[in-house]
Amino acid sequence: MHDPELLEIIRTSITAMSLWEVAAVILALTYLLLAMREKISCWYAAFASTAIYLVLFWDVSLLMESALQIFYLVMAVYGWWQWRHHKDKKKDLKIHRWRLQTHLIVFSGIAILTLVFGYLLDNFTSAALPYLDSFTTLGAVVTTFMVTRKVLENWIYWIVVDGASIYLYLDRGLYLTALLFLLYVVLVIIGFFQWKAIYNKQSLTAPVGLTPENSGLASDA
């Protein structure tokens, strides 16, 4: 590709970006950076970014992604409540891990539901990339719940979901959002190691004789 053609593509892409998309990207980045530091204010940024993306995705025919934003709005409130008012008032909600069996069940559920929703969208709606749209949506639903419960592996799930989302947004012309998700992949890797360090520290400070499994650091919750 000649340089003038590349520059024209870049110029067109920038022109197509709306100020709303810019605002949504900034807020989404703010959410992730705050979540990496376990700051409860991350949920405020998540709520605002989600409200904007709900409209943006609808406008580009990403129906499942648009519907996902409604779930995100609810999860932003739920996540804030969970982090602020954990059911055990004597201790904060701690980072913990899911058992392998739980992950296998989750993987199977996402795969089956992706096929079902992808088929329905492909045959009965005008949705773009129905199967990929379904996969990223369902994966994000599960992973967002994992964040609200502080499940360590949420970061690994996000690498897969965000990676697949990059192609989805490029195809729909949401170039800034695609760039955001590329940056997300990098930040998510950093987030995993930050939470892993906290998890390891929790394990070391657990009472003598307790393992992650019986101290609450490994569970299905």
Residue pairs with C-beta under 8 A, 6 or more apart in sequence:
13 173
13 175
14 175
16 173
16 175
17 175
17 176
18 56
20 52
20 55
20 56
21 52
21 56
21 174
21 176
21 177
22 176
23 49
23 52
24 49
24 52
24 53
24 56
24 177
25 49
25 176
25 177
25 179
25 180
27 45
27 46
27 48
27 49
27 52
28 45
28 46
28 49
28 53
28 180
28 184
29 180
29 183
29 187
30 42
30 45
30 49
31 42
31 43
31 45
31 46
31 49
32 42
32 184
32 187
32 188
32 191
33 42
33 187
34 41
34 42
34 45
35 42
35 147
35 191
36 187
36 190
36 191
36 194
36 195
37 194
38 83
38 150
38 198
40 80
40 83
40 84
43 76
43 77
43 79
43 80
43 83
44 76
44 80
46 72
46 75
46 76
46 79
47 73
47 76
47 77
50 69
50 72
50 73
50 76
51 69
51 73
53 65
53 66
53 69
53 72
53 177
54 66
54 69
54 70
54 73
55 66
56 174
56 177
57 63
57 65
57 66
57 68
57 69
58 66
60 128
60 172
60 173
60 174
61 126
61 127
61 128
61 172
62 127
62 128
62 129
62 133
62 168
62 172
63 121
63 125
63 127
63 133
64 117
64 121
64 127
64 130
64 133
64 134
64 136
64 137
65 133
65 136
65 137
65 168
67 137
68 137
68 140
68 141
71 141
71 144
72 140
72 144
75 144
75 145
75 148
78 148
79 144
79 147
79 148
82 93
82 148
82 149
83 93
83 148
86 92
86 93
93 149
93 150
94 150
94 202
94 216
94 217
95 150
95 151
95 152
95 195
95 198
95 199
95 202
95 217
96 149
96 150
96 151
96 152
96 199
96 212
96 216
96 217
96 218
96 219
96 221
97 151
97 152
97 153
97 199
97 212
97 217
97 218
97 219
98 106
98 146
98 151
98 153
98 218
98 219
98 220
99 218
99 219
99 220
102 220
103 153
106 142
109 142
110 135
110 138
110 139
110 142
113 134
113 138
114 131
114 134
114 135
114 138
115 131
117 130
117 134
117 137
117 138
118 130
118 131
118 133
118 134
118 135
119 130
121 127
121 130
121 131
121 133
121 134
122 130
122 131
127 133
128 171
128 172
129 168
129 171
132 164
132 167
132 168
133 168
135 164
136 161
136 164
136 165
136 168
139 157
139 160
139 161
139 164
140 161
142 157
143 154
143 157
143 158
143 161
146 153
146 154
146 157
147 154
149 221
150 195
152 192
152 195
152 196
152 199
155 188
155 189
155 191
155 192
155 195
156 192
158 184
158 188
159 185
159 188
159 189
162 181
162 184
162 185
162 188
163 181
163 185
165 178
165 181
166 178
166 181
166 182
166 185
169 175
169 177
169 178
169 181
170 178
199 217
202 217
203 212
203 215
203 217
206 212
206 215
206 217
207 215
211 218
212 218
